[in-house]
């Protein structure tokens, strides 16, 4: 698949934009905690990023299905780049405060609200259906490469200055937008039609009509929502493990190390049998790794737990992403991906908010343990609620009929 020019450009654009985003995550999290020393405020950072995706979900999906997906992603990356410039300017002028950081993070969330589902819908345009499982794993490897490099680079640059972090991330967002512009147009943009309530909400209707798809999306939603331990990494790095900003960068990178290893493996040897059961087992391992991390006071054990957590999550991501995309007709992919983004992608931010609130009430360690145990309970419940998902055998089979 890497011999496809369009896929290579897509892969490189994903790497650049994700490195930029992860650098921002480290810098903003560290900066807000230095300003307030509040677990609640760390959670509010996640909420500020989540709100745009929640309220724009139906508009995003409609736009992704009616306009050139490359251009939509480019505009969203420009918004993210301008937000990075604002953060850099505020850091230089020393006028950034808690409230202004939340406002700028909200703008970043607006960019992400458009970019993530649009990129998800763009990928199937570049590959044949039988190539998509490998392509999803390959695209996920791009994300994980960036998640490894981004936090570590952000941590090192933050030691120099938060301004350096924000300027470099802004430049990378611009590079990503330019790379997307080089992808050749391979999709005929449908004739624009007036938006209606039925077209805006078609993504929800489609997901509800497919129990296995609904089960896959909602399982990851609740697992990520409850397992948002990474939001509390600044607290663990500072107060539990005592490893500072550089250690925080490595802790944020650890899940990506495990995820990247699995992504490279699945890109070469995609899962072919009993993928539904494998996904449930992977989410269960995610919950167990979260519990181990929550109990750990040892830096190396914490790194191992986070690595296993990332590996288990990647198995779930590849199975769910390929399965949902292959079960969705192209004309619906933007709207379904937008709903999926709220259910899955932005549940990371909502999970950070939940973790911050829980940590503010009970402390960091109880918050992580509650999340891990809750994930295991969700796995057991979802096996009973969605037997069709448990019984899914293969993911490389397209739907039998179109749903327009």
C-alpha angles and dihedrals in degrees: 000000000000089000088070108097093210092051092049090053090046090050094049092046090052091050094050096046094044093049088052092049094047091050089053091048092055094044096045093045093049093043095050092047091050089051099046110009086216127140088198091060091051087056091048089058088061092047092051089056093045100052097069093052091049096051097036098044098107094041091049093051094048092050093047091054096043103040139046103287092210092059093046090054091047092055091049091052091051089054090052091048093051089050089055089052090052091052091049092048092049091049092050092048093041091228098118113117135167095276096046092049090054090051093050091045087053089057089050087052090054090055092047091048089064100032105052101051091039092054090047090053092045096057097068088055089064099051141047115251092253089053096049099088090055091043091053090051090046093049089047089053088057089054093048094047086055093045089054095046098035102059094041091048091045091051094050094045091047088061086061096041139312086236090067091053094051096044093050092046091050090053092050092052088055092049090051092052091051092050092052089052089061093060110107116242106254101160125075105228107231120243108276113250132184114275116248133182091253093052093045093050096038092104092060092046092050094050092047090053091057111061094188092050091047090050094050094049096043093045091058090043095059095037092055092039092056097035099056094132093137090072088068096050093106088058093047092046092049107033107020109029098021096214103132130214095322091050089049089056091053092046090053090048096050097080089051092054091060092040093050093052091052093044093054090048094049092046087062100032110025119197111266108174139043092000093160093059091043090055092052091049091049092053089049090053088050090057093047092050090050090055092049091050091049092055096043124106093172119092095215094047088049090052091051093048092050091047091054089045090055094047093052092046092052092056089053092046095052094047095045097042096048092042095050094044094049092049091053125078115233093247088060101038096095094053095041091046090051092054090043089052091056092045095045117010100042091039083081089066093042088047089054089052091049091048092048093050093046091047090050090054103037107011132263099282097050089047092056093045092050089052094050095047091045090054091055091050091051091052091053092047095046092053087062097040097047109034089158089065092048089053097050107124105178135020101194094082120102121219118277095230138024121249108207 
